[in-house]
Amino acid sequence: MIRPMMIAAALLAAKAGASEKPAHLFILSGQSNMAAMNPKLGFEPEAARLFPDADIASIKIALSGQPIRHWVAEWNEIAQKHGIDPAATRAKDKRQEPVHYQKILKQFAELIRKHPDPASVTFCWMQGERDAKENLDAAYYEALRQLVTNLRRDLKQPKMGFVIGRLSDFGKADDAPWQAVRDAQVKLANDDALGAWVDCDDLNDKEKQGQTFNDLHYTVEGYELLGRRYVRQARAIIDGKAPAKDGRPL
């Protein structure tokens, strides 16, 4: 298991080889729509454009169909507070520990060895479909807030910014859990001075037999735009400016 002290050790060990250029580090994580986003087709080109005189480095930990409890160790306690039975929810889980969170710590430790004293660290999140499907929306806001808190603490990055990809309009207006997760994501972004969100409602528009529909997953162009929006919102946070309130930064 990667412990926070290993992150601190990596920070100290990396000082000697530091580059003169500032480094901006990104953590990309989530479920299927993050897994399907190719950073080379939007995210990286936009980062190179907006940070022309800096080193950009990122890690991606994403897997289809994953609930937020696989990132948050405190999820059981949070769920109970909101009237959710964690034992029943986890009955089919193969593992109880937050395996994806541990992967973030491990890969970030390697990243910080190469890029000590980063100018910024930004967490980009695209997840929530599974929690909405399982009707676990009541615990989502607090669980996501806890995830951000844990990362800032364990990565030794108290000023870490974050950008949340809001669930798309795949969920119907009468799908209460889906809409509640969307609302929770925007609320957390607005509640935190270093938070922002990205609108995904225009990224999943597909056609079938001449009819346009909102798919669960995005188009190739949609994934590219998702990456660009992450970087644009992150740049605003890093510069101390207000991110786009509609989630569609230009």
N, C-alpha and C positions, 0 to 999 in steps of 0.2 A: 504493500500500500504506500502511495506517495503521501507524505505528510507535509504540512506547511513549512516545517523547518528545512525540508529539502529545497523548497523554493528559495528560502533565505540563503541557503548555502550556494545555490546556483547563482544568485545575484552577486554574492561576494566573489565567487570564483571567476566571474566573467569580467570584472573590472579591467584587468590588464589588457584585454584584447578589444577594447571598445573602439568602434568606428567614430570618426569625427563627424559624420553625418547624423542628424537626428533619426531616430527609429520610431515608427508608428506600428504597433502590434495589434493584431486583430484575432479574436477567438470566435470562430463560426460554429454554432452548435444548434441542434434541434432534431426534428424527425424528417419525414420524407421530402418535404419541399426544400429543406436545407441540404439534404443528401443529394438531391438532384441538381442543385445549383452548382455549376462549374465556375469556380472563381476566375478562371482564365478568360471567360467570355463576358465579362462585365465588371466584376469586382476589381480585378487586378488592373485592367486598363484605366478604370476611373480613378483608382488610387494613384497610379502613375501620373495621371493628369493633374489631380488635385494636390499631390505632394511631390512635385518634380525634383526637389532637392533633398529628399529624405529616403531612407531605407524603409521598405514596407515588407512585413512578414506576417504570415497568418498560419493558424492551425485550424483544422476542421474535424469536429467530432459529431457525426450525425448518423442516424439509423432510422429507417422507416418504422412507423407504428409505435413510437416510444412515448409513454406518459411522463409527465414532469417528475413523478416520484423516482424515476431512475436517475435523476440528477440531485435530488434534495433529500439528505439524510433525515431531516426533521419532518418529512411528509406525514408520517403516521400521526404524530402529535397535532400537526396542523389539521389533518383530516378529521380527527376526533372533535376538535374545537368547532368544526362546522357540520357536525352531525353525520359524518361519513364513517362507516365501519372499515378501518384499514385492513383488518384480517380478511374480510370478505372480498375486498377489492384486490388484495394481493394473492388470493387463493391460486391463481394460475401463473403468477410471476415465477420465473425460473430462478431469479436471484433477488435478494432483498436489499442488498447494499446499492448505493448510487454509483453503479459501474461507470457511467459516462462522465460523472464528475471526477472520478479518479483518473480517467484518461485525460481530462483537461489539465489537471495538476501535473501529470507526468509529462505531457507534451509541452506545456508551458515552461516547465523547468528546463527542457532542452532549448526552447526558443530564447529564454532569457540568458542562457549561456552565450548565445551568439549575439544577442542584442541587449546588453546590460544598460541600465539607466534609460529606458525608453522614454521618448517624449510624450507618448500616450499609449494607453491600452484601451481597446474598445471591444465589448462583448456584443456580438450580433446573434440574435435569437430568432428561430423560426420553428415554432412548436405550439401545440395546443389542440390539434385536431383530435388526438386520442383522448384527452381529458374531456373535451366536449362530447365525444361519442359515448364515453362511459358515465356521463352526467356527474362529473366531478368538478363542475365549474365553481361551486361554492368555495373550494379551497384554493382555487387557481391564483388569485391575486396574491395571497399571503405566501404561497409556495414560490411564486416567481420573485417576489420581493426578497424572500429568504435566500434564493439562489444568487441573486445579485450581491446581497450582503456577504454571503459565504465566499464568493469569488474575490470580492474586494479584500476580505480578511486573509484568506489563504494564499492568494497570489501576491500579497503585500503591495496591493495597488488600490489604496483608498480613494483615489480620484478616477478610477476606471469608469468610463462612460459606457452606455449600452444603447443599442438600437433594436427594437422589437419589430419583427414582421407580424403585423396584425393578420389574424385569420381572414381569408378571403370571403367573398360573398357566395361561396359554394353552399354554405348553410342557409336555409330559408329563413325568412323574417320571423316565422313562428317556431323556429328551433331555439327554444329559450337557452339551453346550455351553450350552444354555439355563439349566440349573441352575447351571452354573459362573459364568455372567455374573451371575445373581441373587446368588450367594454373594459374588462380587467386589464388587458394589455395596454390600451390607451391611457387608462387611469394611472397605471404605474409609471408610464413614460412621462406623464404630465406632473406626477407627484414628486419626481426626482429631478433636481437641477441638472443632472448629467444624463438624463434619459431622453429618448426620442422614439418615434415609431414610424413604420413604413406601411403605406396603404398597398394592399395586394389585390384589391377588387378588380383592377384592370389587367392583371397578369395571367388570369386563368380563362380568358374568353376563347372558346374553341367553337368549331363548326362541325355539324354532323348532319348529312342529308339536307344541307341548305339552312339548317337551323342553328342559331348561336346559343350556346349554353355555358354555364359557369362550372368548370370542372374542378375537382378536388386538387389536381396538380396543374402546374402552369405550362405555358407554351415555352418554346426555346427562347423566343424574344422576351417573354415574361421573366424567365430566370435571369437573363442578362440585365434587364432593367431592375430587378430586385437587387442584384449585386451593386449596381450603380447607385441606387437609392440608399443602400446601407452606407456606402462611402460618403455620399453627400451629406447625410444626416450626421455622420460621425465627424466630418470636417467642421460643421457648424458648432458642434459641442466642443471640439478641440479649440476652436477659435474664440470660444466664449460668446457665440452668437445664438440666437434662438433658432432651433431647427424648424423646418416647415411644419406648420400646425396641421396641415391636411395630409401629411405623410407622403407628399409627392414633391420632394425637393427638385428644383431645376438645376 
